[in-house]
Amino acid sequence: MSARAIEVTVLSPGGDVLGRWMGTPTNSLWRARGQTPHLTVHGAARPCERHGEGWALRLREGERIPKNNARTRL
């Protein structure tokens, strides 16, 4: 079973909004289980955090905004 792509807000380590990004959660049943989505960023699955009405991905120091990959579709 494959999860659908979600759009997340990308935050700097300090909390500034850097943009939006589409990613496919690695934990496909995150909605059904009431978990936070985990996205693969630079080779590691990282949890998202709540941000307004949606989700945000906070970058670590020195990381760049991830690029959308070809397999990510709505």
Distance bins in CASP14 RR format, pairs under 12 A and 6 or more apart:
PFRMAT RR
TARGET T0000
AUTHOR 0000-0000-0000
RMODE 2
METHOD distances of the structure
MODEL  1
1 24 0 0 0 0 0 1 0 0 0 0 0
1 25 0 0 0 0 0 1 0 0 0 0 0
1 27 0 0 0 0 0 1 0 0 0 0 0
1 28 1 0 1 0 0 0 0 0 0 0 0
1 29 1 0 0 1 0 0 0 0 0 0 0
1 30 0 0 0 0 0 1 0 0 0 0 0
1 31 0 0 0 0 0 1 0 0 0 0 0
1 32 0 0 0 0 0 1 0 0 0 0 0
2 23 0 0 0 0 0 1 0 0 0 0 0
2 24 1 0 0 1 0 0 0 0 0 0 0
2 25 0 0 0 0 1 0 0 0 0 0 0
2 26 0 0 0 0 0 1 0 0 0 0 0
2 27 0 0 0 0 0 1 0 0 0 0 0
2 28 1 0 0 1 0 0 0 0 0 0 0
2 29 0 0 0 0 0 1 0 0 0 0 0
2 71 0 0 0 0 1 0 0 0 0 0 0
2 72 0 0 0 0 0 1 0 0 0 0 0
2 73 0 0 0 0 0 1 0 0 0 0 0
3 23 0 0 0 0 1 0 0 0 0 0 0
3 24 1 0 1 0 0 0 0 0 0 0 0
3 25 1 0 1 0 0 0 0 0 0 0 0
3 26 1 0 0 1 0 0 0 0 0 0 0
3 27 1 0 0 1 0 0 0 0 0 0 0
3 28 1 1 0 0 0 0 0 0 0 0 0
3 29 1 0 0 1 0 0 0 0 0 0 0
3 30 1 0 0 1 0 0 0 0 0 0 0
3 31 0 0 0 0 1 0 0 0 0 0 0
3 32 0 0 0 0 0 1 0 0 0 0 0
3 33 0 0 0 0 0 1 0 0 0 0 0
3 35 0 0 0 0 0 1 0 0 0 0 0
3 37 1 0 0 1 0 0 0 0 0 0 0
3 38 0 0 0 0 1 0 0 0 0 0 0
3 39 0 0 0 0 0 1 0 0 0 0 0
3 40 0 0 0 0 0 1 0 0 0 0 0
3 71 0 0 0 0 0 1 0 0 0 0 0
3 72 0 0 0 0 0 1 0 0 0 0 0
3 73 0 0 0 0 0 1 0 0 0 0 0
3 74 0 0 0 0 0 1 0 0 0 0 0
4 22 0 0 0 0 0 1 0 0 0 0 0
4 23 0 0 0 0 1 0 0 0 0 0 0
4 24 1 0 0 1 0 0 0 0 0 0 0
4 25 0 0 0 0 1 0 0 0 0 0 0
4 28 0 0 0 0 1 0 0 0 0 0 0
4 29 0 0 0 0 0 1 0 0 0 0 0
4 30 0 0 0 0 0 1 0 0 0 0 0
4 31 0 0 0 0 1 0 0 0 0 0 0
4 37 0 0 0 0 0 1 0 0 0 0 0
4 71 0 0 0 0 0 1 0 0 0 0 0
4 72 0 0 0 0 1 0 0 0 0 0 0
4 73 0 0 0 0 1 0 0 0 0 0 0
4 74 1 0 0 1 0 0 0 0 0 0 0
5 20 0 0 0 0 0 1 0 0 0 0 0
5 21 0 0 0 0 1 0 0 0 0 0 0
5 22 1 0 1 0 0 0 0 0 0 0 0
5 23 1 0 1 0 0 0 0 0 0 0 0
5 24 1 0 1 0 0 0 0 0 0 0 0
5 25 0 0 0 0 1 0 0 0 0 0 0
5 26 0 0 0 0 0 1 0 0 0 0 0
5 28 0 0 0 0 0 1 0 0 0 0 0
5 37 0 0 0 0 0 1 0 0 0 0 0
5 39 0 0 0 0 1 0 0 0 0 0 0
5 55 0 0 0 0 0 1 0 0 0 0 0
5 68 0 0 0 0 1 0 0 0 0 0 0
5 69 0 0 0 0 1 0 0 0 0 0 0
5 70 0 0 0 0 0 1 0 0 0 0 0
5 71 0 0 0 0 1 0 0 0 0 0 0
5 72 1 0 1 0 0 0 0 0 0 0 0
5 73 1 0 0 1 0 0 0 0 0 0 0
5 74 1 0 1 0 0 0 0 0 0 0 0
6 20 0 0 0 0 0 1 0 0 0 0 0
6 21 0 0 0 0 1 0 0 0 0 0 0
6 22 1 0 0 1 0 0 0 0 0 0 0
6 23 1 0 0 1 0 0 0 0 0 0 0
6 24 1 0 0 1 0 0 0 0 0 0 0
6 25 1 0 0 1 0 0 0 0 0 0 0
6 26 0 0 0 0 0 1 0 0 0 0 0
6 27 0 0 0 0 0 1 0 0 0 0 0
6 28 0 0 0 0 0 1 0 0 0 0 0
6 30 0 0 0 0 1 0 0 0 0 0 0
6 31 0 0 0 0 1 0 0 0 0 0 0
6 36 0 0 0 0 0 1 0 0 0 0 0
6 37 1 0 0 1 0 0 0 0 0 0 0
6 38 0 0 0 0 0 1 0 0 0 0 0
6 39 0 0 0 0 1 0 0 0 0 0 0
6 48 0 0 0 0 1 0 0 0 0 0 0
6 54 0 0 0 0 1 0 0 0 0 0 0
6 55 1 0 0 1 0 0 0 0 0 0 0
6 56 0 0 0 0 0 1 0 0 0 0 0
6 57 0 0 0 0 0 1 0 0 0 0 0
6 72 0 0 0 0 1 0 0 0 0 0 0
6 73 0 0 0 0 0 1 0 0 0 0 0
6 74 0 0 0 0 1 0 0 0 0 0 0
7 19 0 0 0 0 0 1 0 0 0 0 0
7 20 1 0 1 0 0 0 0 0 0 0 0
7 21 1 0 0 1 0 0 0 0 0 0 0
7 22 1 0 1 0 0 0 0 0 0 0 0
7 23 1 0 0 1 0 0 0 0 0 0 0
7 24 0 0 0 0 0 1 0 0 0 0 0
7 25 0 0 0 0 0 1 0 0 0 0 0
7 37 0 0 0 0 0 1 0 0 0 0 0
7 39 0 0 0 0 0 1 0 0 0 0 0
7 48 0 0 0 0 0 1 0 0 0 0 0
7 51 0 0 0 0 0 1 0 0 0 0 0
7 53 0 0 0 0 0 1 0 0 0 0 0
7 54 0 0 0 0 1 0 0 0 0 0 0
7 55 0 0 0 0 1 0 0 0 0 0 0
7 56 0 0 0 0 0 1 0 0 0 0 0
7 57 0 0 0 0 0 1 0 0 0 0 0
7 68 0 0 0 0 0 1 0 0 0 0 0
7 72 0 0 0 0 1 0 0 0 0 0 0
7 73 0 0 0 0 0 1 0 0 0 0 0
7 74 0 0 0 0 1 0 0 0 0 0 0
8 17 0 0 0 0 0 1 0 0 0 0 0
8 18 0 0 0 0 0 1 0 0 0 0 0
8 19 0 0 0 0 1 0 0 0 0 0 0
8 20 1 0 0 1 0 0 0 0 0 0 0
8 21 1 0 1 0 0 0 0 0 0 0 0
8 22 1 0 0 1 0 0 0 0 0 0 0
8 23 1 0 0 1 0 0 0 0 0 0 0
8 24 0 0 0 0 0 1 0 0 0 0 0
8 25 0 0 0 0 1 0 0 0 0 0 0
8 36 0 0 0 0 0 1 0 0 0 0 0
8 37 1 0 0 1 0 0 0 0 0 0 0
8 38 0 0 0 0 0 1 0 0 0 0 0
8 39 1 0 0 1 0 0 0 0 0 0 0
8 41 0 0 0 0 0 1 0 0 0 0 0
8 46 0 0 0 0 0 1 0 0 0 0 0
8 47 0 0 0 0 0 1 0 0 0 0 0
8 48 1 0 1 0 0 0 0 0 0 0 0
8 49 0 0 0 0 1 0 0 0 0 0 0
8 50 0 0 0 0 0 1 0 0 0 0 0
8 51 1 0 0 1 0 0 0 0 0 0 0
8 52 0 0 0 0 0 1 0 0 0 0 0
8 53 0 0 0 0 0 1 0 0 0 0 0
8 54 1 0 0 1 0 0 0 0 0 0 0
8 55 1 0 1 0 0 0 0 0 0 0 0
8 56 1 0 1 0 0 0 0 0 0 0 0
8 57 1 0 1 0 0 0 0 0 0 0 0
8 58 0 0 0 0 1 0 0 0 0 0 0
8 59 0 0 0 0 0 1 0 0 0 0 0
8 65 0 0 0 0 0 1 0 0 0 0 0
8 66 0 0 0 0 1 0 0 0 0 0 0
8 68 0 0 0 0 0 1 0 0 0 0 0
8 72 0 0 0 0 0 1 0 0 0 0 0
9 15 0 0 0 0 1 0 0 0 0 0 0
9 16 0 0 0 0 0 1 0 0 0 0 0
9 17 1 0 1 0 0 0 0 0 0 0 0
9 18 0 0 0 0 1 0 0 0 0 0 0
9 19 1 0 0 1 0 0 0 0 0 0 0
9 20 1 0 1 0 0 0 0 0 0 0 0
9 21 0 0 0 0 1 0 0 0 0 0 0
9 22 0 0 0 0 0 1 0 0 0 0 0
9 39 0 0 0 0 0 1 0 0 0 0 0
9 48 0 0 0 0 1 0 0 0 0 0 0
9 49 0 0 0 0 1 0 0 0 0 0 0
9 50 0 0 0 0 0 1 0 0 0 0 0
9 51 1 0 1 0 0 0 0 0 0 0 0
9 52 0 0 0 0 1 0 0 0 0 0 0
9 53 0 0 0 0 0 1 0 0 0 0 0
9 54 1 0 0 1 0 0 0 0 0 0 0
9 55 1 0 0 1 0 0 0 0 0 0 0
9 56 1 0 1 0 0 0 0 0 0 0 0
9 57 1 0 0 1 0 0 0 0 0 0 0
9 58 0 0 0 0 1 0 0 0 0 0 0
9 59 0 0 0 0 0 1 0 0 0 0 0
9 65 0 0 0 0 0 1 0 0 0 0 0
10 16 0 0 0 0 1 0 0 0 0 0 0
10 17 1 0 0 1 0 0 0 0 0 0 0
10 18 1 0 1 0 0 0 0 0 0 0 0
10 19 1 0 1 0 0 0 0 0 0 0 0
10 20 1 0 0 1 0 0 0 0 0 0 0
10 21 1 0 1 0 0 0 0 0 0 0 0
10 22 0 0 0 0 0 1 0 0 0 0 0
10 23 0 0 0 0 0 1 0 0 0 0 0
10 39 0 0 0 0 0 1 0 0 0 0 0
10 41 0 0 0 0 1 0 0 0 0 0 0
10 46 0 0 0 0 0 1 0 0 0 0 0
10 48 0 0 0 0 0 1 0 0 0 0 0
10 49 0 0 0 0 0 1 0 0 0 0 0
10 51 0 0 0 0 1 0 0 0 0 0 0
10 55 0 0 0 0 0 1 0 0 0 0 0
10 56 1 0 0 1 0 0 0 0 0 0 0
10 57 1 0 1 0 0 0 0 0 0 0 0
10 58 0 0 0 0 1 0 0 0 0 0 0
10 59 1 0 0 1 0 0 0 0 0 0 0
10 60 0 0 0 0 0 1 0 0 0 0 0
10 63 0 0 0 0 1 0 0 0 0 0 0
10 64 0 0 0 0 1 0 0 0 0 0 0
10 65 1 0 1 0 0 0 0 0 0 0 0
10 66 1 0 0 1 0 0 0 0 0 0 0
10 67 0 0 0 0 0 1 0 0 0 0 0
10 68 0 0 0 0 0 1 0 0 0 0 0
11 17 1 0 0 1 0 0 0 0 0 0 0
11 18 1 0 0 1 0 0 0 0 0 0 0
11 19 0 0 0 0 1 0 0 0 0 0 0
11 20 0 0 0 0 0 1 0 0 0 0 0
11 21 0 0 0 0 0 1 0 0 0 0 0
11 46 0 0 0 0 0 1 0 0 0 0 0
11 48 0 0 0 0 0 1 0 0 0 0 0
11 49 0 0 0 0 1 0 0 0 0 0 0
11 50 0 0 0 0 0 1 0 0 0 0 0
11 51 1 0 0 1 0 0 0 0 0 0 0
11 52 0 0 0 0 0 1 0 0 0 0 0
11 55 0 0 0 0 0 1 0 0 0 0 0
11 56 1 0 1 0 0 0 0 0 0 0 0
11 57 1 0 0 1 0 0 0 0 0 0 0
11 58 1 0 1 0 0 0 0 0 0 0 0
11 59 1 0 0 1 0 0 0 0 0 0 0
11 60 0 0 0 0 0 1 0 0 0 0 0
11 63 0 0 0 0 0 1 0 0 0 0 0
11 65 0 0 0 0 0 1 0 0 0 0 0
12 18 1 0 1 0 0 0 0 0 0 0 0
12 19 0 0 0 0 1 0 0 0 0 0 0
12 56 0 0 0 0 0 1 0 0 0 0 0
12 57 0 0 0 0 0 1 0 0 0 0 0
12 58 1 0 0 1 0 0 0 0 0 0 0
12 59 1 0 0 1 0 0 0 0 0 0 0
12 60 0 0 0 0 1 0 0 0 0 0 0
12 61 0 0 0 0 1 0 0 0 0 0 0
12 62 0 0 0 0 1 0 0 0 0 0 0
12 63 0 0 0 0 1 0 0 0 0 0 0
12 64 0 0 0 0 0 1 0 0 0 0 0
12 65 0 0 0 0 1 0 0 0 0 0 0
13 57 0 0 0 0 0 1 0 0 0 0 0
13 58 1 0 0 1 0 0 0 0 0 0 0
13 59 1 0 0 1 0 0 0 0 0 0 0
13 60 1 0 0 1 0 0 0 0 0 0 0
13 61 1 0 1 0 0 0 0 0 0 0 0
13 62 0 0 0 0 1 0 0 0 0 0 0
13 63 0 0 0 0 1 0 0 0 0 0 0
14 56 0 0 0 0 0 1 0 0 0 0 0
14 58 0 0 0 0 1 0 0 0 0 0 0
14 59 0 0 0 0 1 0 0 0 0 0 0
14 60 0 0 0 0 0 1 0 0 0 0 0
14 61 0 0 0 0 1 0 0 0 0 0 0
14 62 0 0 0 0 0 1 0 0 0 0 0
15 49 0 0 0 0 0 1 0 0 0 0 0
15 51 0 0 0 0 1 0 0 0 0 0 0
15 56 0 0 0 0 1 0 0 0 0 0 0
15 57 0 0 0 0 0 1 0 0 0 0 0
15 58 1 0 0 1 0 0 0 0 0 0 0
15 59 0 0 0 0 1 0 0 0 0 0 0
16 56 0 0 0 0 0 1 0 0 0 0 0
16 58 0 0 0 0 0 1 0 0 0 0 0
16 59 0 0 0 0 0 1 0 0 0 0 0
16 65 0 0 0 0 0 1 0 0 0 0 0
17 51 0 0 0 0 1 0 0 0 0 0 0
17 52 0 0 0 0 0 1 0 0 0 0 0
17 56 0 0 0 0 1 0 0 0 0 0 0
17 57 0 0 0 0 0 1 0 0 0 0 0
17 58 0 0 0 0 0 1 0 0 0 0 0
17 59 0 0 0 0 0 1 0 0 0 0 0
17 65 0 0 0 0 0 1 0 0 0 0 0
18 56 0 0 0 0 0 1 0 0 0 0 0
18 57 0 0 0 0 1 0 0 0 0 0 0
18 58 0 0 0 0 1 0 0 0 0 0 0
18 59 1 0 0 1 0 0 0 0 0 0 0
18 63 0 0 0 0 0 1 0 0 0 0 0
18 64 0 0 0 0 1 0 0 0 0 0 0
18 65 1 0 1 0 0 0 0 0 0 0 0
18 66 0 0 0 0 0 1 0 0 0 0 0
19 51 0 0 0 0 0 1 0 0 0 0 0
19 56 0 0 0 0 1 0 0 0 0 0 0
19 57 0 0 0 0 0 1 0 0 0 0 0
19 59 0 0 0 0 0 1 0 0 0 0 0
19 64 0 0 0 0 0 1 0 0 0 0 0
19 65 1 0 0 1 0 0 0 0 0 0 0
19 66 0 0 0 0 0 1 0 0 0 0 0
19 68 0 0 0 0 0 1 0 0 0 0 0
20 51 0 0 0 0 0 1 0 0 0 0 0
20 54 0 0 0 0 0 1 0 0 0 0 0
20 55 0 0 0 0 0 1 0 0 0 0 0
20 56 0 0 0 0 1 0 0 0 0 0 0
20 57 0 0 0 0 1 0 0 0 0 0 0
20 65 0 0 0 0 1 0 0 0 0 0 0
20 66 0 0 0 0 0 1 0 0 0 0 0
20 68 0 0 0 0 1 0 0 0 0 0 0
21 39 0 0 0 0 1 0 0 0 0 0 0
21 40 0 0 0 0 0 1 0 0 0 0 0
21 41 0 0 0 0 1 0 0 0 0 0 0
21 48 0 0 0 0 0 1 0 0 0 0 0
21 55 0 0 0 0 0 1 0 0 0 0 0
21 56 0 0 0 0 1 0 0 0 0 0 0
21 57 1 0 0 1 0 0 0 0 0 0 0
21 58 0 0 0 0 0 1 0 0 0 0 0
21 59 0 0 0 0 0 1 0 0 0 0 0
21 64 0 0 0 0 0 1 0 0 0 0 0
21 65 1 0 0 1 0 0 0 0 0 0 0
21 66 1 0 1 0 0 0 0 0 0 0 0
21 67 0 0 0 0 1 0 0 0 0 0 0
21 68 1 0 0 1 0 0 0 0 0 0 0
21 69 0 0 0 0 0 1 0 0 0 0 0
21 72 0 0 0 0 1 0 0 0 0 0 0
22 39 0 0 0 0 1 0 0 0 0 0 0
22 55 0 0 0 0 0 1 0 0 0 0 0
22 57 0 0 0 0 0 1 0 0 0 0 0
22 65 0 0 0 0 0 1 0 0 0 0 0
22 66 0 0 0 0 1 0 0 0 0 0 0
22 67 0 0 0 0 0 1 0 0 0 0 0
22 68 1 0 1 0 0 0 0 0 0 0 0
22 69 0 0 0 0 1 0 0 0 0 0 0
22 70 0 0 0 0 0 1 0 0 0 0 0
22 71 0 0 0 0 0 1 0 0 0 0 0
22 72 1 0 1 0 0 0 0 0 0 0 0
22 73 0 0 0 0 1 0 0 0 0 0 0
22 74 1 0 0 1 0 0 0 0 0 0 0
23 37 0 0 0 0 1 0 0 0 0 0 0
23 38 0 0 0 0 0 1 0 0 0 0 0
23 39 1 0 1 0 0 0 0 0 0 0 0
23 40 0 0 0 0 1 0 0 0 0 0 0
23 41 0 0 0 0 1 0 0 0 0 0 0
23 45 0 0 0 0 0 1 0 0 0 0 0
23 46 0 0 0 0 0 1 0 0 0 0 0
23 48 0 0 0 0 1 0 0 0 0 0 0
23 55 0 0 0 0 0 1 0 0 0 0 0
23 57 0 0 0 0 1 0 0 0 0 0 0
23 66 0 0 0 0 1 0 0 0 0 0 0
23 67 0 0 0 0 0 1 0 0 0 0 0
23 68 1 0 0 1 0 0 0 0 0 0 0
23 69 1 0 0 1 0 0 0 0 0 0 0
23 70 0 0 0 0 0 1 0 0 0 0 0
23 71 0 0 0 0 1 0 0 0 0 0 0
23 72 1 0 1 0 0 0 0 0 0 0 0
23 73 0 0 0 0 0 1 0 0 0 0 0
23 74 0 0 0 0 0 1 0 0 0 0 0
24 30 0 0 0 0 0 1 0 0 0 0 0
24 37 0 0 0 0 1 0 0 0 0 0 0
24 38 0 0 0 0 0 1 0 0 0 0 0
24 39 1 0 0 1 0 0 0 0 0 0 0
24 40 0 0 0 0 1 0 0 0 0 0 0
24 41 0 0 0 0 0 1 0 0 0 0 0
24 45 0 0 0 0 0 1 0 0 0 0 0
24 66 0 0 0 0 0 1 0 0 0 0 0
24 68 0 0 0 0 0 1 0 0 0 0 0
24 69 0 0 0 0 1 0 0 0 0 0 0
24 70 0 0 0 0 0 1 0 0 0 0 0
24 71 1 0 0 1 0 0 0 0 0 0 0
24 72 1 0 1 0 0 0 0 0 0 0 0
24 73 0 0 0 0 1 0 0 0 0 0 0
24 74 0 0 0 0 0 1 0 0 0 0 0
25 31 0 0 0 0 1 0 0 0 0 0 0
25 32 0 0 0 0 0 1 0 0 0 0 0
25 33 0 0 0 0 0 1 0 0 0 0 0
25 35 0 0 0 0 1 0 0 0 0 0 0
25 36 0 0 0 0 1 0 0 0 0 0 0
25 37 1 1 0 0 0 0 0 0 0 0 0
25 38 1 0 1 0 0 0 0 0 0 0 0
25 39 1 0 0 1 0 0 0 0 0 0 0
25 40 0 0 0 0 1 0 0 0 0 0 0
25 41 0 0 0 0 0 1 0 0 0 0 0
25 45 0 0 0 0 1 0 0 0 0 0 0
25 46 0 0 0 0 0 1 0 0 0 0 0
25 47 0 0 0 0 1 0 0 0 0 0 0
25 48 0 0 0 0 1 0 0 0 0 0 0
25 55 0 0 0 0 1 0 0 0 0 0 0
25 57 0 0 0 0 0 1 0 0 0 0 0
25 72 0 0 0 0 0 1 0 0 0 0 0
26 35 0 0 0 0 0 1 0 0 0 0 0
26 36 0 0 0 0 0 1 0 0 0 0 0
26 37 0 0 0 0 1 0 0 0 0 0 0
26 38 1 0 1 0 0 0 0 0 0 0 0
26 39 1 0 0 1 0 0 0 0 0 0 0
26 40 1 0 1 0 0 0 0 0 0 0 0
26 41 0 0 0 0 0 1 0 0 0 0 0
26 43 0 0 0 0 0 1 0 0 0 0 0
26 44 0 0 0 0 1 0 0 0 0 0 0
26 45 1 0 1 0 0 0 0 0 0 0 0
26 46 0 0 0 0 1 0 0 0 0 0 0
26 47 0 0 0 0 0 1 0 0 0 0 0
26 48 0 0 0 0 0 1 0 0 0 0 0
27 33 1 0 0 1 0 0 0 0 0 0 0
27 34 0 0 0 0 0 1 0 0 0 0 0
27 35 1 0 0 1 0 0 0 0 0 0 0
27 36 0 0 0 0 1 0 0 0 0 0 0
27 37 1 0 0 1 0 0 0 0 0 0 0
27 38 1 0 1 0 0 0 0 0 0 0 0
27 39 0 0 0 0 1 0 0 0 0 0 0
27 40 0 0 0 0 0 1 0 0 0 0 0
27 45 1 0 0 1 0 0 0 0 0 0 0
27 46 0 0 0 0 0 1 0 0 0 0 0
27 47 0 0 0 0 1 0 0 0 0 0 0
27 48 0 0 0 0 0 1 0 0 0 0 0
28 35 0 0 0 0 0 1 0 0 0 0 0
28 37 0 0 0 0 1 0 0 0 0 0 0
28 38 0 0 0 0 0 1 0 0 0 0 0
29 35 1 0 0 1 0 0 0 0 0 0 0
29 37 0 0 0 0 0 1 0 0 0 0 0
29 38 0 0 0 0 0 1 0 0 0 0 0
30 36 1 0 0 1 0 0 0 0 0 0 0
30 37 1 0 1 0 0 0 0 0 0 0 0
30 38 1 0 0 1 0 0 0 0 0 0 0
30 39 0 0 0 0 0 1 0 0 0 0 0
30 45 0 0 0 0 0 1 0 0 0 0 0
30 47 0 0 0 0 1 0 0 0 0 0 0
30 48 0 0 0 0 1 0 0 0 0 0 0
30 55 0 0 0 0 0 1 0 0 0 0 0
31 37 0 0 0 0 1 0 0 0 0 0 0
31 55 0 0 0 0 0 1 0 0 0 0 0
35 47 0 0 0 0 1 0 0 0 0 0 0
35 48 0 0 0 0 0 1 0 0 0 0 0
35 55 0 0 0 0 0 1 0 0 0 0 0
36 45 0 0 0 0 0 1 0 0 0 0 0
36 46 0 0 0 0 0 1 0 0 0 0 0
36 47 1 0 1 0 0 0 0 0 0 0 0
36 48 1 0 1 0 0 0 0 0 0 0 0
36 49 1 0 0 1 0 0 0 0 0 0 0
36 50 1 0 0 1 0 0 0 0 0 0 0
36 51 0 0 0 0 0 1 0 0 0 0 0
36 54 0 0 0 0 0 1 0 0 0 0 0
36 55 1 0 0 1 0 0 0 0 0 0 0
36 56 0 0 0 0 0 1 0 0 0 0 0
36 57 0 0 0 0 0 1 0 0 0 0 0
37 45 0 0 0 0 1 0 0 0 0 0 0
37 46 0 0 0 0 1 0 0 0 0 0 0
37 47 1 0 0 1 0 0 0 0 0 0 0
37 48 1 0 1 0 0 0 0 0 0 0 0
37 49 0 0 0 0 0 1 0 0 0 0 0
37 50 0 0 0 0 0 1 0 0 0 0 0
37 54 0 0 0 0 0 1 0 0 0 0 0
37 55 1 0 0 1 0 0 0 0 0 0 0
37 56 0 0 0 0 0 1 0 0 0 0 0
37 57 0 0 0 0 1 0 0 0 0 0 0
38 44 0 0 0 0 1 0 0 0 0 0 0
38 45 1 0 1 0 0 0 0 0 0 0 0
38 46 1 0 0 1 0 0 0 0 0 0 0
38 47 1 0 1 0 0 0 0 0 0 0 0
38 48 1 0 0 1 0 0 0 0 0 0 0
38 49 0 0 0 0 0 1 0 0 0 0 0
38 55 0 0 0 0 0 1 0 0 0 0 0
38 57 0 0 0 0 1 0 0 0 0 0 0
39 45 1 0 0 1 0 0 0 0 0 0 0
39 46 1 0 0 1 0 0 0 0 0 0 0
39 47 0 0 0 0 1 0 0 0 0 0 0
39 48 1 0 0 1 0 0 0 0 0 0 0
39 49 0 0 0 0 0 1 0 0 0 0 0
39 55 0 0 0 0 1 0 0 0 0 0 0
39 56 0 0 0 0 0 1 0 0 0 0 0
39 57 1 0 1 0 0 0 0 0 0 0 0
39 58 0 0 0 0 0 1 0 0 0 0 0
39 59 0 0 0 0 0 1 0 0 0 0 0
39 66 0 0 0 0 1 0 0 0 0 0 0
39 68 0 0 0 0 0 1 0 0 0 0 0
39 69 0 0 0 0 0 1 0 0 0 0 0
39 72 0 0 0 0 0 1 0 0 0 0 0
40 46 1 0 0 1 0 0 0 0 0 0 0
40 47 0 0 0 0 0 1 0 0 0 0 0
40 48 0 0 0 0 0 1 0 0 0 0 0
40 57 0 0 0 0 0 1 0 0 0 0 0
40 66 0 0 0 0 1 0 0 0 0 0 0
40 69 0 0 0 0 1 0 0 0 0 0 0
40 71 0 0 0 0 0 1 0 0 0 0 0
40 72 0 0 0 0 0 1 0 0 0 0 0
41 47 0 0 0 0 0 1 0 0 0 0 0
41 48 0 0 0 0 0 1 0 0 0 0 0
41 57 1 0 0 1 0 0 0 0 0 0 0
41 58 0 0 0 0 0 1 0 0 0 0 0
41 59 1 0 0 1 0 0 0 0 0 0 0
41 60 0 0 0 0 1 0 0 0 0 0 0
41 63 1 0 0 1 0 0 0 0 0 0 0
41 64 0 0 0 0 1 0 0 0 0 0 0
41 65 0 0 0 0 1 0 0 0 0 0 0
41 66 1 0 1 0 0 0 0 0 0 0 0
41 67 0 0 0 0 0 1 0 0 0 0 0
41 69 0 0 0 0 0 1 0 0 0 0 0
42 57 0 0 0 0 0 1 0 0 0 0 0
42 59 0 0 0 0 1 0 0 0 0 0 0
42 60 0 0 0 0 1 0 0 0 0 0 0
42 62 0 0 0 0 0 1 0 0 0 0 0
42 63 1 0 0 1 0 0 0 0 0 0 0
42 64 0 0 0 0 1 0 0 0 0 0 0
42 65 0 0 0 0 0 1 0 0 0 0 0
42 66 1 0 0 1 0 0 0 0 0 0 0
42 67 0 0 0 0 0 1 0 0 0 0 0
43 63 0 0 0 0 0 1 0 0 0 0 0
43 66 0 0 0 0 1 0 0 0 0 0 0
43 69 0 0 0 0 0 1 0 0 0 0 0
44 57 0 0 0 0 0 1 0 0 0 0 0
44 60 0 0 0 0 1 0 0 0 0 0 0
44 63 0 0 0 0 0 1 0 0 0 0 0
44 66 0 0 0 0 0 1 0 0 0 0 0
45 57 0 0 0 0 0 1 0 0 0 0 0
46 55 0 0 0 0 0 1 0 0 0 0 0
46 56 0 0 0 0 0 1 0 0 0 0 0
46 57 1 0 0 1 0 0 0 0 0 0 0
46 58 0 0 0 0 1 0 0 0 0 0 0
46 59 0 0 0 0 1 0 0 0 0 0 0
46 60 0 0 0 0 1 0 0 0 0 0 0
46 63 0 0 0 0 1 0 0 0 0 0 0
46 66 0 0 0 0 0 1 0 0 0 0 0
47 55 0 0 0 0 1 0 0 0 0 0 0
47 56 0 0 0 0 0 1 0 0 0 0 0
47 57 0 0 0 0 1 0 0 0 0 0 0
47 58 0 0 0 0 1 0 0 0 0 0 0
48 54 0 0 0 0 1 0 0 0 0 0 0
48 55 1 0 1 0 0 0 0 0 0 0 0
48 56 1 0 0 1 0 0 0 0 0 0 0
48 57 1 0 1 0 0 0 0 0 0 0 0
48 58 0 0 0 0 1 0 0 0 0 0 0
48 59 0 0 0 0 0 1 0 0 0 0 0
49 55 1 0 0 1 0 0 0 0 0 0 0
49 56 1 0 1 0 0 0 0 0 0 0 0
49 57 1 0 0 1 0 0 0 0 0 0 0
49 58 1 0 0 1 0 0 0 0 0 0 0
49 59 0 0 0 0 0 1 0 0 0 0 0
50 56 1 0 0 1 0 0 0 0 0 0 0
50 57 0 0 0 0 0 1 0 0 0 0 0
50 58 0 0 0 0 0 1 0 0 0 0 0
51 57 0 0 0 0 1 0 0 0 0 0 0
51 58 0 0 0 0 1 0 0 0 0 0 0
57 63 0 0 0 0 1 0 0 0 0 0 0
57 65 0 0 0 0 1 0 0 0 0 0 0
57 66 0 0 0 0 1 0 0 0 0 0 0
58 65 0 0 0 0 0 1 0 0 0 0 0
59 65 1 0 0 1 0 0 0 0 0 0 0
59 66 0 0 0 0 1 0 0 0 0 0 0
66 72 0 0 0 0 0 1 0 0 0 0 0
68 74 0 0 0 0 0 1 0 0 0 0 0
END
